[in-house]
């Protein structure tokens, strides 16, 4: 078929453009008299070529960040899309150094091998019994978090450097108990993350009568102390040590949301990456699959799984089965212990007594969230002195959070009406009915709380003096001050 005159003209133009094309090496050298250079870039997300100033391109390459976006008009816990660097999002766990460490009281730390925690990343044998430090999970670089809402879109961003044009939360190097909960050194009253079956580290409520049974508390986390006891026990390790910290728990929830692209931690484990090479699925239900009556009959609702449970998972994400035995050797419960890059039992074994947060009860039965502004400050649970008031809850009631504040690292529900698999997938109990005084913050849920357990599950039912057998504490630390007020970084 013959070409029309118009088509011939187009073909000639194409040939002329091809003949006049230049390789990069053919172009004249750029001078430095002007900084207003433009370059062509390719956006993998949209599949389009775009222009960008050289200055912006260099700045972007040196200040990487990534994140996820949720559409608040949708009930799904799944993020609508990612933002920032896809490459960084794929590699974020590695870039942050997420995994398990042995951390000494002076906050020095050594990374454990990602597959075998009985040795260091350098290959030398590692002792988890306490002689070489606390068995902790965390990150080995400072990073930055941004939470913001634009219209009906909610953003969570993570930056390796401060994210320009945003209010940034600075996250110092830190860690929390890799087993989930910690135990007590009974001779000193110190809170420790040691995998040690010696009687001095007996967990539970220190019941020695069960030592020679399959219900022994040797090697298990401790329970049945009040929050002030846990706080004092943590500080026996030195400055910068706390029991379960709101800051650490908020970071854990945020990192899970950004890396997995969902708020639903109990979603089934999926070891395959998605089409973009990103993590998907969840961590599974964990240990939280036994009703209260059965648990109470077995060991009085005290700790079930030992602190070395899940050690075989290394720094991976997934779950493993730990058989809880009757005294006759038969299996009473095939418990699922889950792992988030090495952090075990982040929800669903024992409730966590929180250190740097509690609530003030208001006359209308709402509660106001009180937060310690400094990890080095002095405060007492049940006394508002030295605390800062942030979000206010629903009136007396309970339910699945539809709104949750991550501002000031609160991780605090402010509205309910969802379900286990919608919105934040976080159950909230404000059920005391009190009209004055103070209440504890307990997080995570326990064995008998089932689907209510999660990274943002919160109860403020308990009185400040509460000590329960189904409640324990994590050991947390940070190498430097950890403010909860964000700082704006100019673009």
C-alpha positions in Angstrom: 0.0 0.0 0.0 1.4 3.4 -1.0 1.9 6.0 1.7 0.0 9.3 1.7 2.0 12.5 1.3 1.4 13.2 5.0 2.7 9.7 6.0 5.7 10.2 3.8 6.5 13.4 5.5 6.3 11.7 9.0 8.6 8.9 7.9 11.2 11.5 6.5 11.0 13.4 9.8 11.7 10.1 11.7 14.7 9.3 9.5 16.1 12.8 9.8 15.7 12.6 13.6 17.5 9.3 13.6 20.3 10.5 11.4 20.8 13.6 13.7 20.7 11.6 16.9 23.7 11.8 19.2 25.1 9.4 21.8 25.9 10.8 25.2 29.6 10.8 24.3 28.8 13.1 21.3 27.3 15.8 23.4 29.3 18.9 24.4 30.7 18.8 27.9 28.5 20.7 30.4 30.0 23.6 32.2 29.5 24.6 35.8 28.5 28.3 35.1 24.9 27.4 35.6 23.3 24.9 38.0 20.0 24.9 36.3 20.5 21.5 34.5 17.7 19.3 33.5 17.9 15.5 33.0 15.6 12.8 31.8 14.4 10.2 34.3 12.3 7.1 34.0 9.5 6.5 36.5 9.1 2.7 37.0 5.9 3.2 38.9 4.1 5.0 36.0 6.3 3.7 33.2 6.8 7.2 31.8 9.9 9.3 31.0 10.0 12.6 32.9 12.3 15.6 33.4 13.9 16.6 36.6 16.5 19.2 37.7 19.9 17.8 38.4 19.8 19.2 41.9 16.5 17.5 42.7 17.8 14.2 41.3 21.0 14.3 43.4 19.0 15.3 46.5 16.5 12.4 45.9 19.3 9.9 45.5 21.0 11.0 48.7 17.8 11.2 50.8 15.9 8.1 50.1 12.5 7.4 51.7 9.6 5.0 51.1 6.2 4.5 52.5 2.6 3.4 52.1 -0.7 5.2 51.6 -4.1 4.2 52.9 -7.4 5.5 51.6 -9.4 6.4 54.7 -12.7 6.1 52.8 -12.1 2.3 52.4 -12.4 -0.1 55.3 -9.6 -2.4 54.0 -6.5 -2.5 56.2 -4.5 -2.9 52.9 -2.5 0.1 51.7 -3.7 1.6 48.5 -0.2 2.0 47.1 3.4 2.7 47.9 5.2 6.0 47.7 8.8 7.0 47.5 11.6 4.5 46.5 10.4 1.0 45.6 13.9 -0.2 45.8 14.3 1.1 49.4 10.9 -0.4 50.4 12.0 -3.8 49.1 15.3 -3.6 51.1 14.0 -1.6 54.1 14.5 -4.5 56.7 18.1 -4.8 55.5 18.8 -1.1 55.4 17.5 -0.6 59.0 19.3 -3.7 60.2 16.0 -5.3 61.5 16.8 -8.5 63.4 18.3 -9.8 66.6 21.2 -8.6 68.6 23.0 -9.2 71.9 22.9 -5.9 73.7 24.9 -5.1 76.8 23.8 -2.7 79.5 26.0 0.1 78.0 23.9 -0.2 74.8 26.7 -1.7 72.8 25.4 -4.4 70.5 26.4 -7.2 68.2 24.3 -8.5 65.4 23.4 -12.2 65.4 23.5 -14.3 62.3 20.2 -13.9 60.4 19.6 -17.6 60.2 21.3 -19.0 63.4 21.1 -16.9 66.6 23.5 -19.2 68.3 26.3 -17.3 66.4 27.1 -13.7 65.6 26.9 -12.3 62.1 30.7 -12.6 62.0 30.5 -16.4 62.5 31.7 -16.7 66.1 29.6 -18.6 68.7 27.1 -16.5 70.6 25.7 -17.2 74.1 22.1 -16.2 74.7 22.2 -17.1 78.4 22.9 -13.5 79.5 26.7 -13.8 79.8 27.2 -11.8 76.6 24.2 -9.4 76.8 20.4 -9.3 76.4 18.8 -11.2 73.6 17.0 -8.3 71.8 15.3 -7.4 68.6 15.7 -4.0 66.9 17.5 -1.8 64.4 21.1 -0.6 64.2 20.7 2.8 62.5 18.8 6.0 63.3 15.9 6.6 61.0 12.9 8.9 60.5 9.1 8.4 60.5 6.4 10.6 59.0 2.7 10.2 59.6 0.3 12.6 57.8 -3.2 12.8 56.4 -3.8 14.7 53.2 -7.5 14.8 52.4 -8.7 11.3 52.9 -5.3 9.7 52.4 -3.1 8.6 55.3 0.7 8.3 54.7 3.3 6.4 56.6 6.8 7.2 55.5 10.2 5.9 56.5 13.4 7.8 55.7 17.1 6.9 56.1 17.6 10.7 56.5 15.1 13.3 57.5 12.4 13.6 54.9 12.3 17.1 53.5 9.1 19.1 53.6 7.7 16.9 56.4 7.4 16.7 60.2 9.8 13.9 61.1 10.0 11.7 64.2 13.6 10.8 64.9 13.9 7.1 65.8 17.2 6.3 67.6 19.0 3.0 67.5 17.0 0.8 69.9 15.7 -2.7 70.8 13.1 -4.7 72.7 13.1 -8.3 73.9 13.5 -10.6 71.0 11.4 -13.3 72.7 8.5 -10.8 73.1 8.6 -10.8 76.9 11.5 -10.7 79.4 12.1 -12.6 82.6 13.4 -11.6 86.0 16.8 -12.2 87.6 15.2 -13.3 90.9 18.3 -12.6 93.0 18.5 -8.9 92.0 15.0 -8.1 90.7 16.4 -7.1 87.4 14.4 -7.4 84.2 16.5 -9.4 81.6 16.2 -10.8 78.1 18.2 -14.0 78.8 17.5 -17.5 77.4 18.4 -19.2 80.6 16.8 -22.1 82.4 18.6 -21.6 85.7 16.3 -21.2 88.8 17.5 -17.5 89.2 15.7 -16.7 85.9 12.5 -18.7 86.6 9.6 -17.1 84.8 5.9 -17.1 85.5 5.1 -16.2 89.1 8.3 -18.0 90.3 6.5 -21.2 91.2 9.2 -23.7 91.9 6.8 -26.6 92.5 6.4 -27.1 88.8 10.2 -27.3 88.0 10.2 -31.0 87.3 7.0 -31.0 85.2 6.2 -30.1 81.6 4.5 -27.0 83.0 7.7 -25.7 84.5 8.4 -21.9 84.3 12.1 -22.4 83.9 13.1 -20.6 80.7 9.8 -18.8 80.4 9.0 -15.1 80.7 8.0 -13.6 84.1 4.5 -12.4 85.0 2.3 -11.2 87.9 4.0 -7.9 88.8 2.6 -4.4 88.6 3.8 -1.8 86.2 5.9 0.1 88.7 7.7 -3.1 89.6 8.5 -3.8 85.9 9.7 -0.2 85.4 12.1 -0.4 88.4 13.3 -3.8 87.3 14.2 -2.5 83.8 16.1 0.5 85.2 18.4 -1.9 87.1 20.1 -2.4 83.8 21.1 1.3 83.7 20.1 4.6 81.9 18.0 4.3 78.8 16.4 1.0 79.8 12.6 0.7 80.1 10.0 -2.0 80.3 7.5 -2.2 77.5 7.8 1.1 75.7 5.1 2.9 73.7 7.8 4.2 71.5 9.1 0.7 70.5 5.6 -0.7 70.1 4.5 2.2 67.8 7.7 1.8 65.7 7.0 -2.0 65.4 3.4 -1.3 64.3 4.5 1.3 61.8 7.3 -0.8 60.3 5.0 -3.7 59.9 2.4 -1.5 58.1 5.0 0.0 55.8 6.9 -3.2 55.0 3.8 -5.5 54.6 1.4 -2.9 53.4 -1.3 -3.7 55.8 -2.4 -3.2 59.4 -3.7 -6.8 59.7 -0.8 -8.6 61.4 -2.9 -11.7 62.0 -3.3 -12.3 58.3 -2.1 -15.7 57.1 1.6 -16.0 56.5 2.6 -15.7 52.9 6.3 -16.2 52.2 6.0 -15.1 48.5 6.7 -11.5 47.6 4.1 -9.6 45.5 4.6 -8.5 41.9 6.6 -5.5 43.1 8.9 -7.7 45.2 7.3 -6.5 48.4 6.3 -8.5 51.5 2.7 -9.5 51.7 0.3 -11.4 54.0 0.9 -11.3 57.7 2.4 -13.0 60.7 -0.5 -15.4 61.6 -2.5 -15.6 64.8 0.5 -16.5 67.0 -0.1 -18.2 70.3 -3.5 -16.6 70.8 -5.7 -19.6 70.0 -6.7 -21.1 73.3 -9.7 -20.1 75.3 -9.4 -18.9 78.9 -10.9 -21.9 80.5 -8.5 -24.4 78.9 -5.5 -22.1 79.6 -6.6 -21.7 83.2 -6.9 -25.5 83.6 -3.5 -26.1 82.2 -1.3 -23.7 84.2 -3.5 -21.0 85.7 -3.2 -18.6 82.7 0.5 -18.2 83.2 3.2 -18.2 80.4 3.0 -21.0 77.9 5.9 -20.8 75.5 9.5 -20.7 76.5 11.7 -17.7 75.7 13.7 -19.8 73.1 10.5 -20.6 71.2 10.9 -19.5 67.6 14.6 -19.4 67.7 14.7 -21.6 64.6 13.1 -18.8 62.6 16.2 -16.6 62.9 15.5 -13.1 61.5 12.7 -14.3 59.1 9.0 -13.5 59.0 6.7 -16.4 59.5 5.7 -18.9 62.2 6.8 -22.2 63.7 5.0 -24.8 65.9 5.9 -25.2 69.5 4.3 -28.2 71.3 3.1 -27.4 74.8 3.1 -30.8 76.6 1.0 -32.3 79.3 2.9 -33.9 82.2 2.4 -37.3 80.6 4.2 -36.1 77.5 1.2 -35.8 75.2 0.7 -32.6 73.3 -1.8 -30.2 75.0 -1.4 -27.4 72.5 0.5 -27.1 69.2 1.2 -23.4 69.6 2.1 -21.1 66.7 4.9 -18.8 67.5 5.3 -16.0 65.0 8.2 -13.8 64.0 8.6 -10.4 62.5 12.3 -10.4 61.3 13.2 -12.1 64.6 10.7 -10.5 67.0 8.6 -13.2 68.5 5.2 -13.0 70.3 4.7 -9.3 69.6 1.0 -10.0 70.4 -1.0 -12.8 71.8 1.0 -14.5 74.5 0.9 -12.3 77.6 -0.3 -8.7 77.9 2.4 -6.1 78.1 2.6 -3.6 81.0 3.6 -0.3 79.4 6.2 2.0 80.8 6.0 5.5 79.2 2.2 5.8 78.9 -1.0 5.5 80.9 -4.4 7.3 80.9 -6.3 9.8 82.9 -10.0 9.0 83.4 -12.4 11.8 82.7 -15.9 12.5 84.2 -17.6 11.4 81.0 -15.8 8.0 81.1 -13.4 8.9 78.2 -9.7 8.7 79.0 -6.9 11.0 78.0 -3.6 9.4 76.9 -0.6 10.6 79.0 2.9 10.1 77.6 6.3 10.6 79.1 8.2 13.2 77.0 11.6 11.8 77.7 12.9 8.3 78.3 15.3 9.8 80.9 12.6 11.6 82.9 11.1 10.6 86.2 7.4 9.8 86.4 5.1 7.5 88.3 2.2 5.5 86.7 -0.9 7.0 88.3 0.5 10.6 88.6 0.1 13.1 85.8 3.2 15.1 86.9 5.8 15.2 84.1 3.4 13.6 81.6 2.0 15.2 78.4 -1.7 14.8 77.5 -2.4 13.8 73.9 -5.4 12.0 72.4 -8.8 11.3 74.1 -10.6 8.0 73.7 -14.2 7.0 73.2 -16.6 7.0 76.2 -16.9 3.7 78.1 -17.0 0.9 75.5 -15.0 -1.3 73.4 -14.5 -2.4 69.8 -12.3 -2.5 66.7 -10.6 0.8 66.0 -11.7 2.7 62.9 -9.5 5.7 63.8 -6.1 5.5 65.5 -3.6 8.2 66.3 0.0 7.6 65.4 0.8 11.3 66.2 3.4 11.5 68.9 4.0 7.8 68.5 0.8 7.2 70.4 -0.6 4.2 68.5 -3.9 5.0 70.3 -7.4 4.2 69.1 -9.8 7.2 69.0 -12.9 5.7 67.4 -14.4 2.2 67.1 -16.8 0.3 64.9 -14.7 -1.8 62.7 -13.9 -5.5 62.7 -10.9 -7.8 63.0 -10.1 -7.5 59.3 -11.0 -3.9 58.7 -9.4 -0.5 59.3 -6.6 -0.8 61.9 -7.4 -4.4 63.0 -6.9 -3.2 66.6 -9.3 -4.0 69.4 -9.7 -1.4 72.1 -11.1 -1.8 75.6 -12.2 1.2 77.6 -14.4 -0.7 79.9 -13.7 0.3 83.5 -16.6 2.8 83.7 -14.5 5.0 86.0 -15.1 8.7 86.1 -11.8 9.8 87.7 -8.3 8.6 88.5 -5.8 6.8 86.3 -5.6 3.5 84.4 -2.9 1.4 82.9 -2.1 0.9 79.3 -1.8 -2.8 78.5 -1.0 -3.8 74.9 -0.9 -6.8 72.6 -3.4 -9.2 74.2 -2.9 -12.7 75.6 -3.4 -16.4 74.7 -7.1 -16.3 75.3 -7.8 -13.1 73.4 -7.7 -14.7 70.0 -8.5 -12.3 67.1 -8.6 -9.3 69.4 -4.8 -9.5 69.7 -2.6 -7.3 67.5 0.2 -4.8 67.3 -2.1 -1.9 68.2 -4.5 -3.8 70.5 -4.9 -1.7 73.7 -6.7 -2.1 77.0 -7.0 0.7 79.7 -9.3 -1.3 81.9 -6.8 -2.1 84.6 -6.1 -0.1 87.8 -2.6 1.3 88.1 -1.8 -1.3 90.8 -2.9 -4.3 88.6 -0.7 -7.4 88.6 -1.9 -10.4 86.7 -0.6 -13.8 85.8 -1.5 -13.3 82.1 0.6 -10.0 82.0 4.3 -9.5 81.6 6.7 -7.0 80.2 9.3 -6.5 77.5 12.8 -5.1 78.1 13.4 -2.1 75.9 16.3 0.3 75.4 17.5 3.2 73.2 21.0 4.6 72.8 19.9 8.2 73.1 17.0 10.4 73.9 13.8 9.6 72.1 11.4 12.6 71.8 7.8 12.1 70.7 7.4 15.5 69.1 8.1 15.7 65.4 10.5 18.3 63.9 9.8 20.0 60.6 12.5 19.7 58.0 12.4 22.3 55.3 12.3 21.3 51.6 
